[in-house]
Amino acid sequence: MRFEIMRLDDIDGTALESTVVDADSVNRIVQQAAAIGQRLYIRPADTSAS
């Protein structure tokens, strides 16, 4: 399964950048964001588009 991870602005919560990663990478990215206090929005990636 793949997930879209958006890094959010600390002030107003708008998405600054987005990336699609596999499930194994989500844990690593979440740990890195938690270490520096970065806000993330994570959702399943749209896999219907080919």
N, C-alpha and C positions, 0 to 999 in steps of 0.2 A: 504494500500500500504506500502511496505517496501523499505527502502533506505540503500545503502551502504555508510558509511562515512569513509573516509580515512584521517588520520591526516598526514600532510605533514611536511617534514623537512624545517626549516627556511632558510637554506643555499641553497640547490639545488632543493627543491621541491619534493624529492622522498618520496614515501609513507612509513611511519613508522609503522603504524598499521591500521587495517581495522575492522569495525564492522557493522553488519546489524541491523537496528532498525526500529520500526514502525514510522509512520508519526507523532504521538504525541510526540515522543522523539526528533525528529529533531530540533524543536524550542529550546528546553532546551539545547541541545548540542551546537547549534550555538551560543546561548547567552553566554554559558560558554567559548567557544573558543574566542569570541569577547572580553570578559572581560580580557583575558590574551594575546590577540594578536596572537592566534594560527591559522595556516592556515589549512583549510579543503577542501576536494574535496567530493562532494555529488552527487550520481547518483542513479537512480532507481535500486533496487536489482534484480538480475536475478531470476525470480520466475518459470522459465520453468523446472528447475531441481527439482526432488522430492526425 
